Amino acid sequence: MRVLLQRCYEASVSVEEEVISEIAGGLCLLVGFTHSDTPEIVDYMAKKVTGLRIFEDESEKMNISLAECGGAILSVSQFTLYADTTKGKRPSFTKSAPGEKAEALYDLFNTKLSAAGFVVETGVFGAFMDVKIVNHGPVTIMLDSEEMRK
């Protein structure tokens, strides 16, 4: 599982030019899954995302987590996080989990975030979406579940 996390002032997702979800501030998450991902990995990553201390305290140091600052989450599924560009000029997506599995894990991930007390807005799984992010910092961090497996 990969999560490209961006601290943001605001973020929104549109489908067919209609805004379907938006947040005023917090984290925008682009979320992808691979074949070996499990519910245990989803649980680990949900805790990792919400516990990361990437918001600034009064000393302007990254010491505050999303839980402490009260921000919201915009979670967007993105299978292209597992693009393989090692051969040729067109990416291969064979490392991405099949749609049915990825959608179930994506739903579980969002459920875990919500159950932890966060406002969670989402995109539409499998849809062509336009995502607007006003990155704060900028702060962009790639989380990869491979770290859990080591």
Buried (B, 14 or more C-beta within 10 A) or exposed (E): BBBBBBBBEBBBBBBEEEEBBBBEBBBBBBBBBBEEBEEEBBEBBBEBBBEBBBBBEEEEEBEBBBBEBEBBBBBBBBBEBBBEEEEEEEEEBEBBBEEEBBBBBBBBBBEBBBEBEBBBBBBBBEEEBEBBBEBBEEBBEEBBBEEEEE
